Amino acid sequence: MTRIKTSSPIRKRFGQNFLHDAGILARIVAAIAPQPGDAVLEIGPGRGALTAALLERLEHLVAVEIDRDLAAGLRAGFPPERLDLHVGDALHMQLSDLGALPERGWRVVGNLPYNISTPLMFHLLDQVGAIRDMHFLLQREVVERMTAAPGSKRYGRLTVMLAARAEATALFTVPPGAFHPPPKVYSSVVRITPLAEPRVAPTLYPTFARVVNQAFSSRRKTLRRGLSGLAEIADLEAAGLDPGERPENIDITGFEALARRLHPATP
């Protein structure tokens, strides 16, 4: 397996923890199951370990790397006809910046830095119509939040906002020793598959997001108190919600019903 050689220092501001375990890399590639002709985008290829593993199954790969020194090593290690490398911040790039939309959508993969994983996922979900699926290596706690059930400790804003547009499936856990430098926490691989029909209509989504964000900004408050100024008791009851309930016990259908109730009056 080809990997780039680089003397680039590990930059803490980029949250760099490089995956090096060959067994874990093989399991990730098996989970992705890339097929010839797939349009695969790797975010944060780093030192190229996953890049090389993917290119054993693909003729061509697109990648986005923010670290210019690592990008130079990637360009030296992989020919441009096989690796189309874009240097920049994925948080500030649109998928349309990468060229024409692939016929079957992008398959997005990556070992995401812990410090940007949640905002980057929301950024990608805003472009979900261009995405076929996503496979990410994330902090285990984040994956637990993504896949949590109502009423559980991890259930929250991320769970609900993700469920509005996609299904998340936790695949397997990765120990700290699989990385260099090893992080202080365990990681998990997650598969995110956009829904053919979103659970929340696009026209309703801004109102839905406002409701969910405010409800979970004070998760220990009841809906009556946490949504004060946004929803009246009558609105909660009309949506079939108990004003005395807490947000962590409300499933996505409850939040969607309240958003529908509030939508006509929402600017």
VENWOBEL-V39651 format. One record per backbone hydrogen bond with DSSP energy under -0.5 kcal/mol. NH is the residue of the N-H (numbers start at 1). CO is the residue of the C=O. Records with the same first field share a line. If there is no record, write none. Layout:
# VENWOBEL-V39651
NH->CO ; CO
This chain:
# VENWOBEL-V39651
4->47
6->4
12->10
14->11
15->12
16->11
17->15
18->180
20->178
21->178
22->20
25->21
26->22
27->23
28->24
29->25
30->26
31->27
32->28
33->29
38->35
39->105
40->38
41->107
42->40 ; 62
43->41 ; 109
44->42 ; 64
48->45
52->48
53->49
54->50
55->51
56->52 ; 53
57->54
58->54
61->82
62->40
63->84
64->42
65->86
68->66
71->67
72->68
73->69
74->70
75->71
76->72
77->73
78->74
82->79
83->79
84->61 ; 82
85->83
86->63
88->65 ; 86
90->88
92->89
93->90
97->94
98->95
99->96
105->102
106->130
107->39
108->106 ; 133
109->41
110->135
112->110 ; 137
116->113
117->113
120->116
121->117
122->118
123->119
124->120
125->121
126->122
127->124
128->125
130->127
131->128
132->106
133->106
134->192
135->108
136->190
137->110
138->136 ; 188
140->186
142->139
143->139
144->140
145->141
146->142
147->143
148->145
151->248
152->149
155->152
160->156
161->157
162->158
163->159
164->160
165->162
166->162
167->193
169->191
171->189
172->189
174->187
178->175
179->176
180->18
187->174
188->138
189->172
190->136
191->169
192->134
193->167 ; 191
194->192
195->165
199->164
200->164
204->201
205->201
206->202
208->204
209->205
210->206
211->207
212->208
213->209
214->210
215->211
216->212
217->213
218->214 ; 215
219->216
221->218
223->245
224->243
226->222
227->223
228->225
230->227
231->227
236->232
237->233
238->234
239->235
240->237
241->236
243->241
245->242
247->221
249->246
250->247
251->249
254->251
255->251
256->252
257->253
258->254
259->255
260->256
261->257
262->258
263->259
264->260
265->262
266->262 ; 263
